Amino acid sequence: MKYKILAADDSNICLKVIKEIFNLVGDNYELIFAHDGKEAVEKAIEQLPDLILMDIIMPEMNGVRAIKELRNNRITGDIPIIVLSATESLESAFEAGANDFITKPFKHYELLMRARQALSMVEKINTIKSQRDLIAQQKKDIIDDIRYSKRIQSAILPTHEKIKNHIKDYFLLDLPKNIVSGDFYWVGSKGGKTVIAVADCTGHGISGAFMTMAGTAYLNEIVNKYEFEHASDILFHLRNHVINLLQQKGEEGETTDGMDIALLLIDEASGQVQYAGANNPVYLVKNNEIAEYKADRMPIGIHIHFNKPFTDQVLDISPGDILYMFTDGYADQFGGPQGKKFRYKNFRELLINIHQKPFADQQQILDQTMKVWKGKEEQVDDILVMGIKF
């Protein structure tokens, strides 16, 4: 590697000595000369040397002022500067930003040794910067990929217009832990029946997002391909698809990934609403009281009871009732004055307190309540809450 060194001194004799010193040790050094501080600053900006040797007492612009200008410039601010001057300039040189100081008259070996130390440090810093830039670029590439994955995930999820075709009044609070989410919602219909699902896949971020895409694709396939009379039928098919996808056999040590889900099956003609759940309950607010419909204690995935059918529950729904579907992220979030979980009890109390408000207000209150609760705590999981008014 050939190093570029800028030497600034108003004495041609001193510059000649510096040139002779570096010529003695080979051609690894390219020397640039300046005769005053102003010229030194200009050449430093133009040439970007690896090291600057700076005299202090020079005409037009002295070395101290030149050092200050170099340090205040974003381009030259990190270039190491060794001052060559009398000892009375020592304090002002270091205050201006010099890295090292050699008193005149200097010995040949001392100048070479100090210059090599500075250039060695420059090389190490450049290596670190290169590694940092590489890591920063790799991080940017990864984030760009994740953001693109977010676009794909958003495109797969049902649009507001599609949801409104099936649900006249609803809201969604969707707060991913990362850019992409492991929670998803799904709406579809077939033969006069509407299917609504809110699910929580194992993990979050990229790993969770892959499962959301699989879950969305499988629900599309199941609803379009199979005949079903019960909400549990859909969960049964979904479980089989996930087990096959993950090649789960119930053997010791294998992955137990999958998803938790709450699913509604609404008969559009009769208005009957069926619910089936895998670990995810639902809350129904009716006559200013909140009731919990519990889920089966098994996931969509391999489980000790993976052949057991899911349970159907017919919900007692009247016009004006509100049903809340959700994942566990809201209740499990740490925060508050003691850094504890929000918990389901507080979640239910919050819902009953706000259920008479318009859905836009409910969504905003849930969002703001979680922000205040979380405070400076890290978000621990994806958060998804859906409200439906019948």
BALOBA-1460 file (C-alpha; in Angstrom, 3 decimals):
// residues 390
<rec num="1" residu="m" x="0.000" y="0.000" z="0.000"/>
<rec num="2" residu="k" x="1.293" y="3.440" z="-0.928"/>
<rec num="3" residu="y" x="0.626" y="6.102" z="1.699"/>
<rec num="4" residu="k" x="-0.022" y="9.731" z="0.860"/>
<rec num="5" residu="i" x="1.612" y="12.221" z="3.254"/>
<rec num="6" residu="l" x="1.029" y="15.986" z="3.233"/>
<rec num="7" residu="a" x="3.885" y="18.037" z="4.740"/>
<rec num="8" residu="a" x="3.152" y="21.712" z="5.500"/>
<rec num="9" residu="d" x="6.079" y="24.005" z="6.385"/>
<rec num="10" residu="d" x="7.188" y="27.449" z="5.231"/>
<rec num="11" residu="s" x="10.808" y="26.268" z="5.258"/>
<rec num="12" residu="n" x="11.964" y="24.628" z="1.996"/>
<rec num="13" residu="i" x="14.926" y="23.225" z="3.903"/>
<rec num="14" residu="c" x="12.599" y="21.414" z="6.325"/>
<rec num="15" residu="l" x="10.470" y="20.069" z="3.464"/>
<rec num="16" residu="k" x="13.633" y="18.852" z="1.717"/>
<rec num="17" residu="v" x="14.730" y="17.016" z="4.867"/>
<rec num="18" residu="i" x="11.313" y="15.341" z="5.177"/>
<rec num="19" residu="k" x="11.519" y="14.240" z="1.547"/>
<rec num="20" residu="e" x="15.003" y="12.773" z="2.052"/>
<rec num="21" residu="i" x="13.910" y="10.890" z="5.173"/>
<rec num="22" residu="f" x="11.011" y="9.146" z="3.448"/>
<rec num="23" residu="n" x="13.008" y="8.496" z="0.257"/>
<rec num="24" residu="l" x="15.501" y="6.531" z="2.335"/>
<rec num="25" residu="v" x="12.899" y="3.926" z="3.292"/>
<rec num="26" residu="g" x="11.536" y="3.141" z="-0.173"/>
<rec num="27" residu="d" x="8.772" y="4.255" z="-2.503"/>
<rec num="28" residu="n" x="5.793" y="3.442" z="-0.283"/>
<rec num="29" residu="y" x="5.185" y="7.121" z="0.373"/>
<rec num="30" residu="e" x="3.798" y="9.832" z="-1.895"/>
<rec num="31" residu="l" x="4.713" y="13.250" z="-0.558"/>
<rec num="32" residu="i" x="2.661" y="16.421" z="-1.061"/>
<rec num="33" residu="f" x="4.041" y="19.781" z="0.030"/>
<rec num="34" residu="a" x="2.391" y="22.987" z="1.233"/>
<rec num="35" residu="h" x="4.085" y="26.189" z="2.332"/>
<rec num="36" residu="d" x="1.437" y="27.661" z="4.600"/>
<rec num="37" residu="g" x="-1.708" y="26.681" z="6.459"/>
<rec num="38" residu="k" x="-4.106" y="27.871" z="3.761"/>
<rec num="39" residu="e" x="-2.384" y="25.813" z="1.088"/>
<rec num="40" residu="a" x="-2.269" y="22.832" z="3.468"/>
<rec num="41" residu="v" x="-6.041" y="22.959" z="4.010"/>
<rec num="42" residu="e" x="-6.733" y="23.264" z="0.271"/>
<rec num="43" residu="k" x="-4.435" y="20.360" z="-0.649"/>
<rec num="44" residu="a" x="-5.750" y="18.194" z="2.171"/>
<rec num="45" residu="i" x="-9.321" y="18.618" z="0.895"/>
<rec num="46" residu="e" x="-8.217" y="17.986" z="-2.691"/>
<rec num="47" residu="q" x="-5.761" y="15.107" z="-2.133"/>
<rec num="48" residu="l" x="-7.132" y="13.472" z="1.078"/>
<rec num="49" residu="p" x="-3.750" y="12.353" z="2.450"/>
<rec num="50" residu="d" x="-3.381" y="9.492" z="4.922"/>
<rec num="51" residu="l" x="-1.210" y="11.634" z="7.232"/>
<rec num="52" residu="i" x="-0.458" y="15.348" z="7.688"/>
<rec num="53" residu="l" x="2.833" y="16.743" z="9.044"/>
<rec num="54" residu="m" x="2.097" y="20.311" z="10.131"/>
<rec num="55" residu="d" x="4.373" y="23.175" z="11.157"/>
<rec num="56" residu="i" x="2.804" y="25.760" z="13.451"/>
<rec num="57" residu="i" x="4.585" y="29.031" z="12.680"/>
<rec num="58" residu="m" x="3.682" y="29.778" z="9.045"/>
<rec num="59" residu="p" x="2.604" y="32.925" z="7.141"/>
<rec num="60" residu="e" x="-0.975" y="33.798" z="6.067"/>
<rec num="61" residu="m" x="-2.524" y="30.935" z="8.062"/>
<rec num="62" residu="n" x="-0.631" y="29.323" z="10.912"/>
<rec num="63" residu="g" x="-0.699" y="25.630" z="11.727"/>
<rec num="64" residu="v" x="-3.119" y="25.908" z="14.667"/>
<rec num="65" residu="r" x="-5.763" y="27.609" z="12.550"/>
<rec num="66" residu="a" x="-5.182" y="25.124" z="9.732"/>
<rec num="67" residu="i" x="-5.657" y="22.190" z="12.114"/>
<rec num="68" residu="k" x="-8.929" y="23.665" z="13.389"/>
<rec num="69" residu="e" x="-10.238" y="24.071" z="9.832"/>
<rec num="70" residu="l" x="-9.236" y="20.515" z="8.955"/>
<rec num="71" residu="r" x="-10.920" y="19.120" z="12.059"/>
<rec num="72" residu="n" x="-14.129" y="21.053" z="11.371"/>
<rec num="73" residu="n" x="-14.332" y="19.701" z="7.832"/>
<rec num="74" residu="r" x="-16.286" y="16.445" z="7.459"/>
<rec num="75" residu="i" x="-13.930" y="15.258" z="4.709"/>
<rec num="76" residu="t" x="-10.642" y="15.853" z="6.524"/>
<rec num="77" residu="g" x="-11.754" y="15.645" z="10.149"/>
<rec num="78" residu="d" x="-10.347" y="12.150" z="10.783"/>
<rec num="79" residu="i" x="-6.928" y="12.514" z="9.095"/>
<rec num="80" residu="p" x="-4.153" y="12.116" z="11.706"/>
<rec num="81" residu="i" x="-1.977" y="15.213" z="12.170"/>
<rec num="82" residu="i" x="1.552" y="15.243" z="13.587"/>
<rec num="83" residu="v" x="2.798" y="18.705" z="14.521"/>
<rec num="84" residu="l" x="6.465" y="19.570" z="13.848"/>
<rec num="85" residu="s" x="7.314" y="22.681" z="15.864"/>
<rec num="86" residu="a" x="8.856" y="24.133" z="18.968"/>
<rec num="87" residu="t" x="7.611" y="23.020" z="22.394"/>
<rec num="88" residu="e" x="5.899" y="26.348" z="23.116"/>
<rec num="89" residu="s" x="3.300" y="25.414" z="20.469"/>
<rec num="90" residu="l" x="2.520" y="22.075" z="22.123"/>
<rec num="91" residu="e" x="-0.581" y="23.075" z="24.107"/>
<rec num="92" residu="s" x="-2.249" y="25.086" z="21.345"/>
<rec num="93" residu="a" x="-1.586" y="22.299" z="18.809"/>
<rec num="94" residu="f" x="-3.283" y="19.623" z="20.895"/>
<rec num="95" residu="e" x="-6.186" y="21.943" z="21.729"/>
<rec num="96" residu="a" x="-6.686" y="22.493" z="17.995"/>
<rec num="97" residu="g" x="-6.867" y="18.746" z="17.365"/>
<rec num="98" residu="a" x="-3.365" y="17.458" z="16.665"/>
<rec num="99" residu="n" x="-2.754" y="13.744" z="17.279"/>
<rec num="100" residu="d" x="0.991" y="13.873" z="17.959"/>
<rec num="101" residu="f" x="3.833" y="16.350" z="18.401"/>
<rec num="102" residu="i" x="7.526" y="16.221" z="17.455"/>
<rec num="103" residu="t" x="9.786" y="19.055" z="18.510"/>
<rec num="104" residu="k" x="12.169" y="20.675" z="16.035"/>
<rec num="105" residu="p" x="14.874" y="19.891" z="15.184"/>
<rec num="106" residu="f" x="13.590" y="16.294" z="14.886"/>
<rec num="107" residu="k" x="15.604" y="13.114" z="14.495"/>
<rec num="108" residu="h" x="15.128" y="11.080" z="11.320"/>
<rec num="109" residu="y" x="14.235" y="7.820" z="13.064"/>
<rec num="110" residu="e" x="11.771" y="9.602" z="15.401"/>
<rec num="111" residu="l" x="9.831" y="11.097" z="12.515"/>
<rec num="112" residu="l" x="9.724" y="7.758" z="10.698"/>
<rec num="113" residu="m" x="8.663" y="5.867" z="13.822"/>
<rec num="114" residu="r" x="5.853" y="8.327" z="14.658"/>
<rec num="115" residu="a" x="4.695" y="8.441" z="11.039"/>
<rec num="116" residu="r" x="4.606" y="4.638" z="10.808"/>
<rec num="117" residu="q" x="2.640" y="4.427" z="14.070"/>
<rec num="118" residu="a" x="0.090" y="6.932" z="12.773"/>
<rec num="119" residu="l" x="-0.199" y="5.191" z="9.388"/>
<rec num="120" residu="s" x="-0.544" y="1.813" z="11.072"/>
<rec num="121" residu="m" x="-3.438" y="3.216" z="13.061"/>
<rec num="122" residu="v" x="-4.908" y="4.669" z="9.867"/>
<rec num="123" residu="e" x="-4.750" y="1.233" z="8.231"/>
<rec num="124" residu="k" x="-6.482" y="-0.388" z="11.191"/>
<rec num="125" residu="i" x="-9.161" y="2.308" z="11.242"/>
<rec num="126" residu="n" x="-9.696" y="1.927" z="7.492"/>
<rec num="127" residu="t" x="-10.054" y="-1.834" z="7.945"/>
<rec num="128" residu="i" x="-12.624" y="-1.293" z="10.692"/>
<rec num="129" residu="k" x="-14.451" y="1.265" z="8.539"/>
<rec num="130" residu="s" x="-14.506" y="-1.142" z="5.603"/>
<rec num="131" residu="q" x="-15.889" y="-3.883" z="7.813"/>
<rec num="132" residu="r" x="-18.409" y="-1.449" z="9.279"/>
<rec num="133" residu="d" x="-19.463" y="-0.302" z="5.807"/>
<rec num="134" residu="l" x="-19.778" y="-3.915" z="4.682"/>
<rec num="135" residu="i" x="-21.906" y="-4.768" z="7.711"/>
<rec num="136" residu="a" x="-23.987" y="-1.625" z="7.177"/>
<rec num="137" residu="q" x="-24.570" y="-2.575" z="3.533"/>
<rec num="138" residu="q" x="-25.455" y="-6.141" z="4.475"/>
<rec num="139" residu="k" x="-27.846" y="-4.816" z="7.119"/>
<rec num="140" residu="k" x="-29.397" y="-2.469" z="4.560"/>
<rec num="141" residu="d" x="-29.793" y="-5.339" z="2.088"/>
<rec num="142" residu="i" x="-31.456" y="-7.479" z="4.757"/>
<rec num="143" residu="i" x="-33.795" y="-4.663" z="5.795"/>
<rec num="144" residu="d" x="-34.631" y="-3.987" z="2.147"/>
<rec num="145" residu="d" x="-35.462" y="-7.676" z="1.722"/>
<rec num="146" residu="i" x="-37.618" y="-7.609" z="4.864"/>
<rec num="147" residu="r" x="-39.420" y="-4.478" z="3.668"/>
<rec num="148" residu="y" x="-40.108" y="-6.201" z="0.362"/>
<rec num="149" residu="s" x="-41.385" y="-9.198" z="2.314"/>
<rec num="150" residu="k" x="-43.670" y="-6.767" z="4.154"/>
<rec num="151" residu="r" x="-45.067" y="-5.599" z="0.820"/>
<rec num="152" residu="i" x="-45.730" y="-9.210" z="-0.167"/>
<rec num="153" residu="q" x="-47.313" y="-9.978" z="3.194"/>
<rec num="154" residu="s" x="-49.522" y="-6.879" z="2.987"/>
<rec num="155" residu="a" x="-50.591" y="-7.852" z="-0.524"/>
<rec num="156" residu="i" x="-51.617" y="-11.316" z="0.677"/>
<rec num="157" residu="l" x="-53.716" y="-10.053" z="3.597"/>
<rec num="158" residu="p" x="-57.330" y="-9.121" z="2.788"/>
<rec num="159" residu="t" x="-57.821" y="-5.484" z="1.824"/>
<rec num="160" residu="h" x="-60.123" y="-3.113" z="3.675"/>
<rec num="161" residu="e" x="-62.556" y="-3.284" z="0.724"/>
<rec num="162" residu="k" x="-62.645" y="-7.091" z="0.854"/>
<rec num="163" residu="i" x="-63.236" y="-7.118" z="4.600"/>
<rec num="164" residu="k" x="-66.018" y="-4.530" z="4.259"/>
<rec num="165" residu="n" x="-67.775" y="-6.833" z="1.777"/>
<rec num="166" residu="h" x="-68.249" y="-9.304" z="4.643"/>
<rec num="167" residu="i" x="-68.062" y="-7.180" z="7.822"/>
<rec num="168" residu="k" x="-69.907" y="-3.876" z="7.820"/>
<rec num="169" residu="d" x="-68.327" y="-2.475" z="10.991"/>
<rec num="170" residu="y" x="-64.908" y="-3.547" z="12.231"/>
<rec num="171" residu="f" x="-61.475" y="-2.312" z="13.293"/>
<rec num="172" residu="l" x="-57.969" y="-3.745" z="13.259"/>
<rec num="173" residu="l" x="-55.032" y="-2.955" z="15.531"/>
<rec num="174" residu="d" x="-51.981" y="-4.514" z="13.895"/>
<rec num="175" residu="l" x="-48.662" y="-3.798" z="15.658"/>
<rec num="176" residu="p" x="-45.849" y="-6.058" z="14.440"/>
<rec num="177" residu="k" x="-42.847" y="-6.503" z="16.711"/>
<rec num="178" residu="n" x="-40.619" y="-6.240" z="13.648"/>
<rec num="179" residu="i" x="-41.213" y="-4.981" z="10.127"/>
<rec num="180" residu="v" x="-43.095" y="-8.135" z="9.179"/>
<rec num="181" residu="s" x="-45.496" y="-9.929" z="11.485"/>
<rec num="182" residu="g" x="-46.162" y="-13.462" z="12.664"/>
<rec num="183" residu="d" x="-49.829" y="-12.568" z="13.291"/>
<rec num="184" residu="f" x="-52.373" y="-12.453" z="10.488"/>
<rec num="185" residu="y" x="-56.069" y="-11.987" z="9.810"/>
<rec num="186" residu="w" x="-58.098" y="-13.610" z="7.064"/>
<rec num="187" residu="v" x="-61.578" y="-13.172" z="5.618"/>
<rec num="188" residu="g" x="-63.256" y="-15.293" z="2.956"/>
<rec num="189" residu="s" x="-66.594" y="-16.742" z="1.942"/>
<rec num="190" residu="k" x="-68.179" y="-19.670" z="0.147"/>
<rec num="191" residu="g" x="-71.749" y="-20.823" z="-0.390"/>
<rec num="192" residu="g" x="-73.362" y="-18.206" z="1.810"/>
<rec num="193" residu="k" x="-70.903" y="-18.685" z="4.655"/>
<rec num="194" residu="t" x="-68.297" y="-16.128" z="5.775"/>
<rec num="195" residu="v" x="-65.060" y="-17.183" z="7.452"/>
<rec num="196" residu="i" x="-63.103" y="-14.796" z="9.669"/>
<rec num="197" residu="a" x="-59.818" y="-15.775" z="11.307"/>
<rec num="198" residu="v" x="-57.207" y="-14.127" z="13.533"/>
<rec num="199" residu="a" x="-54.044" y="-16.176" z="14.007"/>
<rec num="200" residu="d" x="-50.689" y="-16.101" z="15.779"/>
<rec num="201" residu="c" x="-47.902" y="-18.088" z="14.137"/>
<rec num="202" residu="t" x="-44.890" y="-19.449" z="16.000"/>
<rec num="203" residu="g" x="-42.212" y="-16.772" z="16.168"/>
<rec num="204" residu="h" x="-42.262" y="-13.250" z="14.786"/>
<rec num="205" residu="g" x="-40.357" y="-11.367" z="12.126"/>
<rec num="206" residu="i" x="-39.268" y="-13.355" z="9.071"/>
<rec num="207" residu="s" x="-39.884" y="-16.817" z="10.556"/>
<rec num="208" residu="g" x="-43.381" y="-15.867" z="11.694"/>
<rec num="209" residu="a" x="-44.113" y="-14.114" z="8.390"/>
<rec num="210" residu="f" x="-43.386" y="-17.279" z="6.398"/>
<rec num="211" residu="m" x="-45.972" y="-19.134" z="8.469"/>
<rec num="212" residu="t" x="-48.529" y="-16.351" z="7.976"/>
<rec num="213" residu="m" x="-48.138" y="-16.712" z="4.226"/>
<rec num="214" residu="a" x="-48.559" y="-20.474" z="4.494"/>
<rec num="215" residu="g" x="-51.585" y="-20.056" z="6.783"/>
<rec num="216" residu="t" x="-53.210" y="-17.563" z="4.403"/>
<rec num="217" residu="a" x="-52.597" y="-19.823" z="1.414"/>
<rec num="218" residu="y" x="-53.980" y="-22.868" z="3.230"/>
<rec num="219" residu="l" x="-57.138" y="-21.045" z="4.345"/>
<rec num="220" residu="n" x="-57.731" y="-19.943" z="0.757"/>
<rec num="221" residu="e" x="-57.304" y="-23.530" z="-0.422"/>
<rec num="222" residu="i" x="-59.453" y="-25.080" z="2.321"/>
<rec num="223" residu="v" x="-62.365" y="-22.688" z="1.930"/>
<rec num="224" residu="n" x="-62.356" y="-22.990" z="-1.866"/>
<rec num="225" residu="k" x="-61.681" y="-26.748" z="-2.117"/>
<rec num="226" residu="y" x="-63.478" y="-28.436" z="0.768"/>
<rec num="227" residu="e" x="-67.075" y="-28.623" z="1.891"/>
<rec num="228" residu="f" x="-67.603" y="-27.620" z="5.513"/>
<rec num="229" residu="e" x="-70.527" y="-27.161" z="7.857"/>
<rec num="230" residu="h" x="-68.608" y="-26.343" z="11.011"/>
<rec num="231" residu="a" x="-65.806" y="-23.995" z="11.999"/>
<rec num="232" residu="s" x="-63.940" y="-26.978" z="13.442"/>
<rec num="233" residu="d" x="-63.822" y="-28.602" z="9.988"/>
<rec num="234" residu="i" x="-61.668" y="-25.740" z="8.709"/>
<rec num="235" residu="l" x="-59.289" y="-25.963" z="11.674"/>
<rec num="236" residu="f" x="-59.011" y="-29.734" z="11.192"/>
<rec num="237" residu="h" x="-57.913" y="-29.311" z="7.556"/>
<rec num="238" residu="l" x="-55.615" y="-26.419" z="8.482"/>
<rec num="239" residu="r" x="-53.890" y="-28.517" z="11.151"/>
<rec num="240" residu="n" x="-53.278" y="-31.341" z="8.662"/>
<rec num="241" residu="h" x="-51.791" y="-28.921" z="6.139"/>
<rec num="242" residu="v" x="-49.428" y="-27.384" z="8.714"/>
<rec num="243" residu="i" x="-48.316" y="-30.787" z="10.021"/>
<rec num="244" residu="n" x="-47.547" y="-31.913" z="6.468"/>
<rec num="245" residu="l" x="-45.753" y="-28.645" z="5.662"/>
<rec num="246" residu="l" x="-43.473" y="-28.937" z="8.695"/>
<rec num="247" residu="q" x="-43.139" y="-32.729" z="8.317"/>
<rec num="248" residu="q" x="-44.177" y="-33.223" z="11.914"/>
<rec num="249" residu="k" x="-44.549" y="-36.825" z="13.085"/>
<rec num="250" residu="g" x="-44.768" y="-36.400" z="16.838"/>
<rec num="251" residu="e" x="-41.220" y="-37.652" z="17.376"/>
<rec num="252" residu="e" x="-39.085" y="-36.473" z="20.259"/>
<rec num="253" residu="g" x="-36.995" y="-33.410" z="19.535"/>
<rec num="254" residu="e" x="-38.802" y="-32.322" z="16.353"/>
<rec num="255" residu="t" x="-40.158" y="-28.827" z="15.824"/>
<rec num="256" residu="t" x="-43.453" y="-27.945" z="17.478"/>
<rec num="257" residu="d" x="-44.013" y="-24.894" z="15.296"/>
<rec num="258" residu="g" x="-47.499" y="-24.040" z="14.131"/>
<rec num="259" residu="m" x="-50.094" y="-21.434" z="14.983"/>
<rec num="260" residu="d" x="-52.833" y="-20.467" z="17.407"/>
<rec num="261" residu="i" x="-56.061" y="-19.247" z="15.852"/>
<rec num="262" residu="a" x="-59.598" y="-18.046" z="16.495"/>
<rec num="263" residu="l" x="-62.003" y="-18.728" z="13.627"/>
<rec num="264" residu="l" x="-65.610" y="-17.696" z="13.020"/>
<rec num="265" residu="l" x="-68.037" y="-19.304" z="10.572"/>
<rec num="266" residu="i" x="-71.034" y="-17.053" z="9.896"/>
<rec num="267" residu="d" x="-74.108" y="-18.342" z="8.101"/>
<rec num="268" residu="e" x="-75.266" y="-15.303" z="6.133"/>
<rec num="269" residu="a" x="-78.836" y="-16.591" z="5.769"/>
<rec num="270" residu="s" x="-79.581" y="-17.552" z="9.379"/>
<rec num="271" residu="g" x="-77.080" y="-15.215" z="11.055"/>
<rec num="272" residu="q" x="-75.700" y="-18.104" z="13.120"/>
<rec num="273" residu="v" x="-72.114" y="-17.561" z="14.265"/>
<rec num="274" residu="q" x="-69.912" y="-20.557" z="15.041"/>
<rec num="275" residu="y" x="-66.550" y="-20.259" z="16.761"/>
<rec num="276" residu="a" x="-63.688" y="-22.732" z="16.993"/>
<rec num="277" residu="g" x="-60.311" y="-21.931" z="18.466"/>
<rec num="278" residu="a" x="-56.844" y="-23.353" z="18.806"/>
<rec num="279" residu="n" x="-55.478" y="-21.753" z="22.001"/>
<rec num="280" residu="n" x="-56.991" y="-18.369" z="21.035"/>
<rec num="281" residu="p" x="-60.277" y="-17.426" z="22.788"/>
<rec num="282" residu="v" x="-62.683" y="-14.650" z="21.775"/>
<rec num="283" residu="y" x="-64.546" y="-12.066" z="23.867"/>
<rec num="284" residu="l" x="-68.189" y="-11.184" z="23.280"/>
<rec num="285" residu="v" x="-69.567" y="-7.938" z="24.716"/>
<rec num="286" residu="k" x="-73.335" y="-8.126" z="25.154"/>
<rec num="287" residu="n" x="-75.549" y="-5.898" z="27.301"/>
<rec num="288" residu="n" x="-72.472" y="-4.156" z="28.743"/>
<rec num="289" residu="e" x="-71.031" y="-7.450" z="29.948"/>
<rec num="290" residu="i" x="-68.084" y="-9.359" z="28.530"/>
<rec num="291" residu="a" x="-68.065" y="-13.141" z="28.080"/>
<rec num="292" residu="e" x="-65.112" y="-15.310" z="27.125"/>
<rec num="293" residu="y" x="-65.472" y="-18.232" z="24.745"/>
<rec num="294" residu="k" x="-62.514" y="-20.466" z="25.463"/>
<rec num="295" residu="a" x="-60.453" y="-22.229" z="22.818"/>
<rec num="296" residu="d" x="-59.322" y="-25.839" z="22.719"/>
<rec num="297" residu="r" x="-55.977" y="-26.174" z="24.466"/>
<rec num="298" residu="m" x="-54.122" y="-27.402" z="21.407"/>
<rec num="299" residu="p" x="-52.423" y="-25.631" z="18.495"/>
<rec num="300" residu="i" x="-52.613" y="-25.849" z="14.737"/>
<rec num="301" residu="g" x="-49.674" y="-28.222" z="14.488"/>
<rec num="302" residu="i" x="-48.351" y="-31.367" z="16.078"/>
<rec num="303" residu="h" x="-49.687" y="-32.068" z="19.562"/>
<rec num="304" residu="i" x="-50.317" y="-35.015" z="21.841"/>
<rec num="305" residu="h" x="-53.983" y="-34.824" z="20.806"/>
<rec num="306" residu="f" x="-53.398" y="-33.910" z="17.172"/>
<rec num="307" residu="n" x="-56.080" y="-36.365" z="16.008"/>
<rec num="308" residu="k" x="-58.674" y="-34.892" z="18.342"/>
<rec num="309" residu="p" x="-61.324" y="-32.731" z="16.615"/>
<rec num="310" residu="f" x="-61.716" y="-29.090" z="17.532"/>
<rec num="311" residu="t" x="-64.816" y="-27.935" z="19.410"/>
<rec num="312" residu="d" x="-67.562" y="-25.855" z="17.817"/>
<rec num="313" residu="q" x="-69.381" y="-23.248" z="19.861"/>
<rec num="314" residu="v" x="-72.443" y="-21.337" z="18.665"/>
<rec num="315" residu="l" x="-72.222" y="-17.752" z="19.878"/>
<rec num="316" residu="d" x="-75.291" y="-16.000" z="21.283"/>
<rec num="317" residu="i" x="-75.161" y="-12.993" z="18.985"/>
<rec num="318" residu="s" x="-77.676" y="-10.147" z="18.790"/>
<rec num="319" residu="p" x="-77.574" y="-6.968" z="16.701"/>
<rec num="320" residu="g" x="-75.232" y="-4.441" z="18.311"/>
<rec num="321" residu="d" x="-73.069" y="-7.063" z="20.038"/>
<rec num="322" residu="i" x="-69.312" y="-6.747" z="19.650"/>
<rec num="323" residu="l" x="-66.901" y="-9.631" z="19.247"/>
<rec num="324" residu="y" x="-63.161" y="-9.185" z="19.873"/>
<rec num="325" residu="m" x="-60.625" y="-11.532" z="18.276"/>
<rec num="326" residu="f" x="-56.976" y="-11.199" z="19.244"/>
<rec num="327" residu="t" x="-53.569" y="-12.790" z="19.653"/>
<rec num="328" residu="d" x="-51.639" y="-12.953" z="22.926"/>
<rec num="329" residu="g" x="-49.300" y="-10.036" z="22.178"/>
<rec num="330" residu="y" x="-51.404" y="-7.349" z="23.862"/>
<rec num="331" residu="a" x="-51.912" y="-9.186" z="27.165"/>
<rec num="332" residu="d" x="-48.328" y="-10.477" z="27.292"/>
<rec num="333" residu="q" x="-46.626" y="-7.114" z="26.795"/>
<rec num="334" residu="f" x="-44.388" y="-6.038" z="29.690"/>
<rec num="335" residu="g" x="-44.624" y="-2.497" z="30.980"/>
<rec num="336" residu="g" x="-46.247" y="-0.282" z="33.585"/>
<rec num="337" residu="p" x="-44.525" y="0.992" z="36.726"/>
<rec num="338" residu="q" x="-43.423" y="-2.502" z="37.809"/>
<rec num="339" residu="g" x="-42.505" y="-3.914" z="34.394"/>
<rec num="340" residu="k" x="-45.169" y="-6.626" z="34.518"/>
<rec num="341" residu="k" x="-47.412" y="-8.127" z="31.842"/>
<rec num="342" residu="f" x="-50.562" y="-6.241" z="30.859"/>
<rec num="343" residu="r" x="-52.552" y="-9.469" z="31.398"/>
<rec num="344" residu="y" x="-55.934" y="-10.606" z="30.083"/>
<rec num="345" residu="k" x="-57.855" y="-9.262" z="33.079"/>
<rec num="346" residu="n" x="-56.753" y="-5.704" z="32.307"/>
<rec num="347" residu="f" x="-57.345" y="-6.321" z="28.605"/>
<rec num="348" residu="r" x="-60.975" y="-7.363" z="29.259"/>
<rec num="349" residu="e" x="-61.549" y="-4.384" z="31.550"/>
<rec num="350" residu="l" x="-60.175" y="-2.046" z="28.899"/>
<rec num="351" residu="l" x="-62.463" y="-3.519" z="26.245"/>
<rec num="352" residu="i" x="-65.583" y="-3.267" z="28.392"/>
<rec num="353" residu="n" x="-64.720" y="0.356" z="29.226"/>
<rec num="354" residu="i" x="-64.374" y="1.399" z="25.587"/>
<rec num="355" residu="h" x="-66.818" y="-0.910" z="23.768"/>
<rec num="356" residu="q" x="-69.519" y="1.768" z="23.361"/>
<rec num="357" residu="k" x="-67.156" y="4.129" z="21.562"/>
<rec num="358" residu="p" x="-66.856" y="4.215" z="17.753"/>
<rec num="359" residu="f" x="-64.421" y="1.646" z="16.423"/>
<rec num="360" residu="a" x="-61.997" y="4.317" z="15.214"/>
<rec num="361" residu="d" x="-61.778" y="5.608" z="18.788"/>
<rec num="362" residu="q" x="-61.428" y="2.085" z="20.204"/>
<rec num="363" residu="q" x="-58.529" y="1.357" z="17.878"/>
<rec num="364" residu="q" x="-56.831" y="4.606" z="18.872"/>
<rec num="365" residu="i" x="-57.356" y="4.015" z="22.608"/>
<rec num="366" residu="l" x="-55.993" y="0.464" z="22.414"/>
<rec num="367" residu="d" x="-52.969" y="1.733" z="20.495"/>
<rec num="368" residu="q" x="-52.267" y="4.624" z="22.869"/>
<rec num="369" residu="t" x="-52.860" y="2.502" z="25.985"/>
<rec num="370" residu="m" x="-50.274" y="0.003" z="24.772"/>
<rec num="371" residu="k" x="-47.745" y="2.742" z="23.971"/>
<rec num="372" residu="v" x="-48.099" y="4.192" z="27.476"/>
<rec num="373" residu="w" x="-47.989" y="0.757" z="29.103"/>
<rec num="374" residu="k" x="-44.951" y="-0.368" z="27.135"/>
<rec num="375" residu="g" x="-43.023" y="2.831" z="27.757"/>
<rec num="376" residu="k" x="-39.351" y="2.102" z="27.135"/>
<rec num="377" residu="e" x="-39.788" y="-1.661" z="27.292"/>
<rec num="378" residu="e" x="-39.081" y="-3.662" z="24.153"/>
<rec num="379" residu="q" x="-42.152" y="-5.031" z="22.393"/>
<rec num="380" residu="v" x="-42.110" y="-8.758" z="23.133"/>
<rec num="381" residu="d" x="-44.473" y="-10.065" z="20.459"/>
<rec num="382" residu="d" x="-46.659" y="-9.130" z="17.528"/>
<rec num="383" residu="i" x="-49.968" y="-7.546" z="18.552"/>
<rec num="384" residu="l" x="-53.221" y="-8.037" z="16.657"/>
<rec num="385" residu="v" x="-56.728" y="-7.111" z="17.816"/>
<rec num="386" residu="m" x="-59.872" y="-7.214" z="15.666"/>
<rec num="387" residu="g" x="-63.262" y="-5.856" z="16.704"/>
<rec num="388" residu="i" x="-66.477" y="-6.831" z="14.882"/>
<rec num="389" residu="k" x="-69.907" y="-5.309" z="15.430"/>
<rec num="390" residu="f" x="-72.948" y="-7.357" z="14.478"/>
